[in-house]
């Protein structure tokens, strides 16, 4: 929007303060127009001047006080929002770090015959060619059997995604920046192929009932 542009915000600020200045000095010109340029010793004239200034400046000062209060409330609101965002993002980043470390620990475990969890997921779920394969009863059985042996893997991935969704719900900095950083961190600590496999595995295990916006699997991005 036009008012979010820094140039237009600066112009609007200049116009506002100029208008406020003109409003406050206008009574002086009104006095000069009414009483003339000279300062009189006439007490009646001084009384008239005081009454005129009081009648003009009292409502102006009331308006200015109201404006100051509104600005103060907005500043306090912005500060509160900033503190909330900072605390939320800091906690989310710590949780992302925790879950990815825990995930990598689980991925290095052995399923059977010296096959690691990492290798099993890549073989079973990374290179699925179509969504119907993920929907197949045979693939669901594989996912369920694996989940019975190592339930923590699906639990970790299921806990990781709400963190992504929370960071991705706001498109403004610093949410957007930390959302992208969390996505990339998962890839850097595991691999893109494994993130795809985890997406496909979790979707297959839940039979598509969990309404995540999957970030890695090309198949699920289309659905």
Residue frames as qw, qx, qy, qz and C-alpha x, y, z in Angstrom:
[[0.000, 0.887, 0.462, 0.000, 0.00, 0.00, 0.00],
 [0.342, 0.747, -0.025, 0.570, 1.05, 3.58, -0.63],
 [0.383, -0.840, 0.165, -0.347, 1.23, 4.51, 3.08],
 [0.905, -0.342, 0.157, 0.199, 3.71, 1.69, 3.76],
 [0.666, 0.531, -0.022, 0.523, 6.17, 3.34, 1.39],
 [0.546, -0.437, -0.240, 0.673, 8.86, 5.13, 3.50],
 [0.204, 0.154, 0.219, 0.942, 8.88, 8.13, 1.13],
 [0.317, -0.559, -0.453, -0.618, 5.14, 8.70, 1.42],
 [0.616, -0.598, -0.462, 0.221, 5.27, 8.14, 5.19],
 [0.453, -0.218, -0.099, 0.858, 7.91, 10.88, 5.41],
 [0.032, -0.319, -0.339, -0.884, 5.81, 13.25, 3.27],
 [0.487, -0.622, -0.539, -0.293, 2.74, 12.54, 5.41],
 [0.599, -0.485, -0.369, 0.518, 4.74, 13.26, 8.57],
 [0.276, -0.017, 0.066, 0.959, 5.98, 16.60, 7.18],
 [0.233, -0.460, -0.456, -0.725, 2.44, 17.59, 6.17],
 [0.570, -0.609, -0.552, 0.014, 1.06, 16.65, 9.60],
 [0.526, -0.438, -0.260, 0.681, 3.62, 18.63, 11.60],
 [0.144, 0.136, 0.227, 0.954, 3.37, 21.61, 9.24],
 [0.354, -0.558, -0.521, -0.539, -0.41, 21.64, 9.61],
 [0.601, -0.589, -0.473, 0.263, -0.08, 21.37, 13.40],
 [0.419, -0.198, -0.081, 0.882, 2.36, 24.29, 13.47],
 [0.054, -0.302, -0.353, -0.884, 0.04, 26.43, 11.35],
 [0.475, -0.620, -0.578, -0.236, -2.91, 25.59, 13.58],
 [0.580, -0.550, -0.369, 0.474, -1.03, 26.73, 16.68],
 [0.300, -0.202, 0.034, 0.932, 0.29, 29.99, 15.25],
 [0.001, -0.520, -0.591, -0.616, -2.95, 30.93, 13.49],
 [0.325, -0.810, -0.473, 0.121, -4.43, 32.46, 16.70],
 [0.420, -0.457, 0.024, 0.783, -1.48, 34.86, 16.81],
 [0.126, 0.142, 0.487, 0.852, -2.35, 36.14, 13.36],
 [0.225, -0.673, -0.650, -0.272, -5.98, 36.32, 14.40],
 [0.408, -0.705, -0.311, 0.489, -4.98, 38.44, 17.40],
 [0.308, -0.240, 0.242, 0.888, -2.89, 40.75, 15.23],
 [0.008, -0.396, -0.633, -0.666, -5.79, 41.09, 12.81],
 [0.337, -0.740, -0.573, -0.099, -8.16, 41.92, 15.68],
 [0.461, -0.814, -0.168, 0.310, -6.03, 44.00, 18.07],
 [0.311, 0.921, -0.217, 0.086, -3.22, 45.24, 15.83],
 [0.744, 0.344, -0.423, 0.386, 0.57, 44.90, 16.03],
 [0.029, 0.576, -0.451, 0.681, 1.22, 47.01, 19.13],
 [0.484, -0.303, -0.764, 0.300, 1.11, 45.79, 22.72],
 [0.230, -0.703, -0.164, -0.653, -1.30, 47.91, 24.63],
 [0.117, 0.137, -0.682, 0.708, -1.31, 49.00, 28.28],
 [0.587, -0.202, -0.062, -0.782, -5.06, 48.86, 28.28],
 [0.299, -0.151, 0.884, -0.326, -6.14, 46.23, 30.84],
 [0.724, 0.349, 0.315, -0.505, -9.38, 45.70, 28.97],
 [0.618, 0.588, -0.453, -0.259, -7.42, 44.85, 25.83],
 [0.063, 0.407, -0.896, 0.167, -5.29, 42.38, 27.79],
 [0.532, 0.071, 0.697, -0.475, -8.44, 40.76, 29.15],
 [0.750, 0.499, 0.005, -0.435, -9.88, 40.49, 25.66],
 [0.425, 0.579, -0.689, -0.099, -6.63, 38.98, 24.41],
 [0.186, -0.258, 0.896, -0.309, -6.55, 36.43, 27.28],
 [0.675, 0.250, 0.493, -0.490, -10.15, 35.43, 26.66],
 [0.685, 0.587, -0.257, -0.347, -9.49, 35.08, 22.93],
 [0.276, 0.510, -0.813, 0.037, -6.35, 32.97, 23.41],
 [0.374, -0.116, 0.821, -0.415, -8.03, 30.84, 26.08],
 [0.737, 0.361, 0.295, -0.488, -11.01, 30.17, 23.85],
 [0.666, 0.601, -0.383, -0.220, -8.78, 29.21, 20.94],
 [0.262, 0.526, -0.794, 0.153, -5.90, 27.33, 22.58],
 [0.552, -0.221, 0.654, -0.468, -7.86, 25.33, 25.18],
 [0.903, 0.258, 0.216, -0.267, -9.55, 23.05, 22.61],
 [0.610, 0.654, -0.447, 0.027, -6.32, 22.90, 20.58],
 [0.063, -0.529, 0.779, -0.331, -4.35, 21.76, 23.63],
 [0.748, -0.042, 0.519, -0.411, -7.05, 19.20, 24.40],
 [0.863, 0.473, -0.075, -0.159, -6.75, 17.84, 20.87],
 [0.364, 0.670, -0.621, 0.182, -2.95, 17.80, 21.14],
 [0.416, -0.387, 0.723, -0.393, -3.17, 15.89, 24.44],
 [0.876, 0.182, 0.318, -0.315, -5.45, 13.35, 22.79],
 [0.713, 0.623, -0.322, -0.020, -3.03, 12.97, 19.86],
 [0.048, 0.621, -0.728, 0.286, -0.11, 12.44, 22.26],
 [0.647, -0.181, 0.629, -0.392, -2.07, 9.77, 24.14],
 [0.892, 0.385, 0.085, -0.220, -2.98, 7.99, 20.89],
 [0.517, 0.677, -0.511, 0.114, 0.66, 8.05, 19.74],
 [0.231, -0.513, 0.742, -0.365, 1.80, 6.77, 23.13],
 [0.816, 0.020, 0.462, -0.347, -0.70, 3.90, 23.00],
 [0.827, 0.536, -0.142, -0.091, 0.46, 2.98, 19.49],
 [0.249, 0.676, -0.655, 0.228, 4.10, 3.01, 20.59],
 [0.480, -0.333, 0.710, -0.393, 3.29, 0.81, 23.59],
 [0.890, 0.242, 0.253, -0.293, 1.29, -1.55, 21.36],
 [0.672, 0.640, -0.372, 0.022, 4.16, -1.77, 18.86],
 [0.020, -0.598, 0.736, -0.318, 6.63, -2.44, 21.67],
 [0.696, -0.135, 0.589, -0.388, 4.40, -5.17, 23.12],
 [0.884, 0.428, 0.023, -0.186, 4.04, -6.77, 19.67],
 [0.432, 0.696, -0.556, 0.140, 7.81, -6.63, 19.15],
 [0.283, -0.462, 0.758, -0.363, 8.48, -8.28, 22.53],
 [0.833, 0.086, 0.422, -0.347, 5.87, -10.97, 21.84],
 [0.796, 0.569, -0.186, -0.090, 7.28, -11.69, 18.37],
 [0.214, 0.675, -0.672, 0.217, 10.84, -11.84, 19.67],
 [0.492, -0.306, 0.724, -0.375, 9.89, -14.25, 22.47],
 [0.877, 0.265, 0.261, -0.304, 7.81, -16.43, 20.13],
 [0.693, 0.638, -0.336, -0.005, 10.52, -16.66, 17.47],
 [0.012, -0.617, 0.736, -0.278, 13.23, -17.33, 20.03],
 [0.656, -0.136, 0.651, -0.358, 11.20, -20.19, 21.51],
 [0.865, 0.438, 0.087, -0.227, 10.34, -21.56, 18.05],
 [0.469, 0.697, -0.538, 0.067, 13.99, -21.55, 16.99],
 [0.255, -0.456, 0.792, -0.316, 14.98, -23.41, 20.15],
 [0.792, 0.102, 0.490, -0.349, 12.24, -25.98, 19.54],
 [0.764, 0.598, -0.194, -0.143, 13.31, -26.44, 15.90],
 [0.196, 0.650, -0.713, 0.178, 16.89, -27.03, 17.05],
 [0.501, -0.264, 0.732, -0.378, 15.73, -29.53, 19.67],
 [0.851, 0.270, 0.324, -0.314, 13.49, -31.55, 17.35],
 [0.676, 0.650, -0.341, -0.065, 16.03, -31.70, 14.53],
 [0.002, -0.568, 0.787, -0.238, 18.75, -32.90, 16.91],
 [0.631, -0.072, 0.672, -0.381, 16.38, -35.53, 18.27],
 [0.828, 0.476, 0.044, -0.293, 15.38, -36.52, 14.74],
 [0.464, 0.663, -0.587, 0.015, 18.97, -37.04, 13.66],
 [0.292, -0.387, 0.818, -0.311, 19.54, -39.23, 16.69],
 [0.765, 0.182, 0.504, -0.356, 16.58, -41.41, 15.68],
 [0.709, 0.635, -0.190, -0.242, 17.64, -41.50, 12.03],
 [0.223, 0.622, -0.748, 0.072, 20.97, -43.05, 12.96],
 [0.647, -0.196, 0.659, -0.330, 19.31, -45.98, 14.70],
 [0.093, 0.186, -0.905, -0.372, 19.22, -49.39, 13.03],
 [0.749, 0.017, -0.038, -0.661, 15.95, -50.85, 11.80],
 [0.927, -0.095, 0.359, -0.043, 17.22, -54.33, 10.87],
 [0.863, 0.235, 0.232, 0.383, 20.20, -55.99, 9.17],
 [0.478, -0.304, 0.087, 0.819, 22.38, -52.90, 9.70],
 [0.133, 0.578, 0.462, 0.659, 19.90, -50.74, 7.75],
 [0.116, -0.176, -0.392, 0.896, 19.54, -47.37, 9.43],
 [0.231, 0.689, 0.570, -0.384, 16.28, -45.48, 9.79],
 [0.111, 0.678, -0.245, -0.684, 17.68, -42.94, 7.37],
 [0.011, 0.226, -0.842, -0.490, 18.33, -45.57, 4.71],
 [0.169, 0.382, 0.906, -0.068, 14.96, -47.24, 5.23],
 [0.225, 0.738, 0.360, -0.524, 12.98, -44.01, 4.84],
 [0.113, 0.579, -0.459, -0.664, 14.92, -43.02, 1.73],
 [0.019, -0.062, 0.934, 0.352, 14.30, -46.38, 0.11],
 [0.090, 0.455, 0.879, -0.114, 10.64, -46.71, 1.10],
 [0.086, 0.824, 0.501, -0.250, 9.35, -43.13, 0.77],
 [0.192, -0.595, 0.184, 0.759, 11.78, -40.71, -0.89],
 [0.029, 0.256, -0.638, -0.726, 11.28, -41.66, -4.52],
 [0.385, 0.463, 0.771, -0.207, 7.56, -42.35, -4.73],
 [0.191, 0.092, 0.541, 0.814, 6.37, -41.44, -8.23],
 [0.305, -0.412, -0.428, -0.744, 2.66, -40.80, -7.70],
 [0.395, -0.318, 0.398, -0.764, 0.16, -40.13, -4.94],
 [0.882, -0.072, -0.225, -0.407, -1.68, -43.40, -5.57],
 [0.677, 0.203, -0.640, 0.302, 1.40, -45.31, -4.46],
 [0.008, 0.258, -0.572, 0.778, 1.30, -43.49, -1.12],
 [0.650, -0.136, 0.119, -0.738, -2.40, -44.32, -0.80],
 [0.714, 0.114, -0.662, -0.196, -1.85, -48.03, -1.48],
 [0.829, -0.508, -0.002, -0.234, -2.61, -50.45, 1.36],
 [0.899, 0.064, -0.189, 0.389, 0.81, -52.08, 0.97],
 [0.335, 0.501, -0.233, 0.763, 2.60, -48.76, 1.50],
 [0.490, -0.638, 0.080, -0.588, 0.39, -47.94, 4.50],
 [0.945, -0.299, -0.130, 0.015, 1.26, -51.30, 6.04],
 [0.701, 0.259, -0.243, 0.619, 4.98, -50.54, 5.65],
 [0.018, -0.596, 0.174, -0.784, 4.49, -47.16, 7.34],
 [0.717, -0.546, -0.013, -0.434, 2.47, -48.64, 10.19],
 [0.942, -0.135, -0.198, 0.234, 4.96, -51.44, 10.87],
 [0.504, 0.369, -0.243, 0.742, 7.83, -48.96, 10.90],
 [0.263, -0.623, 0.094, -0.730, 5.88, -46.65, 13.22],
 [0.863, -0.454, -0.149, -0.163, 5.28, -49.49, 15.68],
 [0.843, -0.023, -0.197, 0.500, 9.03, -50.04, 15.93],
 [0.397, -0.071, -0.104, 0.909, 10.08, -46.38, 15.96],
 [0.001, 0.813, 0.578, 0.068, 7.09, -44.16, 16.82],
 [0.318, -0.696, -0.078, 0.639, 9.28, -41.23, 17.78],
 [0.320, 0.000, 0.494, 0.808, 10.16, -40.45, 14.13],
 [0.041, -0.606, -0.612, -0.507, 6.58, -39.60, 13.16],
 [0.374, -0.797, -0.406, 0.247, 6.09, -37.83, 16.49],
 [0.406, -0.451, 0.118, 0.786, 9.09, -35.58, 15.88],
 [0.160, 0.178, 0.548, 0.801, 8.07, -34.75, 12.31],
 [0.195, -0.703, -0.634, -0.257, 4.53, -34.09, 13.49],
 [0.399, -0.768, -0.249, 0.434, 5.87, -31.69, 16.14],
 [0.411, -0.205, 0.289, 0.840, 8.24, -29.97, 13.69],
 [0.147, 0.457, 0.607, 0.633, 5.52, -28.96, 11.23],
 [0.206, -0.870, -0.448, 0.010, 3.40, -26.84, 13.60],
 [0.432, -0.611, 0.068, 0.660, 6.55, -24.82, 14.31],
 [0.293, 0.063, 0.536, 0.789, 6.96, -24.22, 10.58],
 [0.029, -0.673, -0.639, -0.371, 3.30, -23.29, 10.23],
 [0.333, -0.825, -0.309, 0.336, 3.53, -20.86, 13.13],
 [0.357, -0.471, 0.255, 0.765, 6.54, -19.10, 11.60],
 [0.195, 0.150, 0.664, 0.706, 5.03, -19.19, 8.11],
 [0.026, 0.729, 0.681, -0.064, 1.69, -17.73, 9.17],
 [0.046, -0.917, -0.061, 0.392, 3.16, -14.21, 9.13],
 [0.746, 0.524, 0.167, 0.375, 4.74, -13.04, 5.87],
 [0.052, 0.951, -0.163, 0.259, 6.58, -10.11, 7.49],
 [0.525, 0.344, -0.574, 0.525, 10.10, -9.96, 8.91],
 [0.017, -0.551, 0.831, 0.069, 11.31, -11.59, 11.14],
 [0.796, 0.050, 0.512, -0.320, 8.76, -14.41, 10.79],
 [0.812, 0.563, -0.072, -0.139, 9.34, -15.01, 7.08],
 [0.263, 0.717, -0.630, 0.138, 13.11, -15.00, 7.54],
 [0.360, -0.365, 0.797, -0.320, 12.99, -17.53, 10.39],
 [0.858, 0.246, 0.305, -0.333, 10.46, -19.68, 8.52],
 [0.711, 0.628, -0.314, -0.023, 12.88, -20.00, 5.59],
 [0.036, 0.634, -0.724, 0.269, 15.78, -20.59, 7.98],
 [0.654, -0.183, 0.639, -0.361, 13.93, -23.42, 9.75],
 [0.887, 0.407, 0.085, -0.200, 13.10, -25.10, 6.43],
 [0.541, 0.686, -0.470, 0.122, 16.71, -24.88, 5.28],
 [0.270, -0.563, 0.708, -0.329, 18.00, -26.10, 8.63],
 [0.857, 0.010, 0.439, -0.269, 16.00, -29.31, 8.26],
 [0.819, 0.563, -0.113, 0.011, 17.53, -29.86, 4.82],
 [0.231, 0.754, -0.557, 0.259, 21.05, -29.04, 6.04],
 [0.406, -0.455, 0.708, -0.356, 20.86, -31.42, 9.00],
 [0.773, 0.092, 0.604, -0.172, 19.23, -34.35, 7.20],
 [0.200, -0.069, 0.701, 0.682, 19.12, -33.84, 3.38],
 [0.466, 0.171, -0.128, -0.859, 16.40, -32.73, 1.01],
 [0.538, 0.022, -0.773, -0.335, 15.65, -36.32, -0.07],
 [0.272, -0.184, -0.858, 0.396, 15.13, -37.35, 3.54],
 [0.226, 0.237, 0.317, -0.890, 12.80, -34.40, 4.18],
 [0.553, 0.125, -0.460, -0.684, 10.80, -35.54, 1.15],
 [0.471, -0.049, -0.881, 0.002, 10.75, -39.08, 2.55],
 [0.068, -0.201, -0.702, 0.679, 9.55, -37.84, 5.94],
 [0.413, 0.186, -0.014, -0.892, 6.77, -35.83, 4.30],
 [0.609, 0.082, -0.628, -0.478, 5.61, -38.84, 2.30],
 [0.371, -0.066, -0.885, 0.274, 5.93, -41.19, 5.27],
 [0.100, 0.189, 0.553, -0.805, 3.95, -38.92, 7.59],
 [0.522, 0.174, -0.178, -0.816, 1.22, -38.35, 5.00],
 [0.579, 0.051, -0.772, -0.259, 0.98, -42.10, 4.29],
 [0.245, -0.092, -0.844, 0.468, 0.89, -43.00, 7.99],
 [0.211, 0.291, 0.438, -0.824, -1.86, -40.45, 8.70],
 [0.334, 0.451, 0.794, 0.231, -3.64, -41.44, 5.47],
 [0.157, 0.404, 0.319, 0.843, -3.70, -37.78, 4.46],
 [0.334, -0.759, -0.557, -0.053, -5.83, -36.76, 7.43],
 [0.439, -0.603, -0.134, 0.653, -3.32, -34.31, 8.92],
 [0.376, 0.872, 0.269, 0.162, -3.78, -30.96, 7.22],
 [0.479, -0.580, 0.212, 0.624, -0.18, -29.82, 6.95],
 [0.511, 0.840, -0.117, -0.142, 1.11, -27.62, 4.15],
 [0.888, -0.175, 0.246, 0.348, 3.93, -30.00, 3.28],
 [0.016, 0.916, -0.234, -0.327, 7.08, -28.10, 2.34],
 [0.262, -0.537, 0.735, 0.322, 9.33, -30.74, 0.80],
 [0.496, 0.164, 0.840, 0.150, 7.45, -33.47, -1.07],
 [0.148, 0.156, -0.446, -0.869, 6.63, -32.46, -4.67],
 [0.223, -0.321, -0.879, -0.271, 3.76, -34.98, -4.66],
 [0.221, -0.614, -0.663, 0.367, 2.09, -33.47, -1.62],
 [0.074, -0.374, 0.013, 0.924, 2.65, -29.90, -2.80],
 [0.184, -0.074, -0.631, -0.750, 0.32, -30.67, -5.72],
 [0.374, -0.449, -0.798, -0.143, -2.47, -31.91, -3.44]]
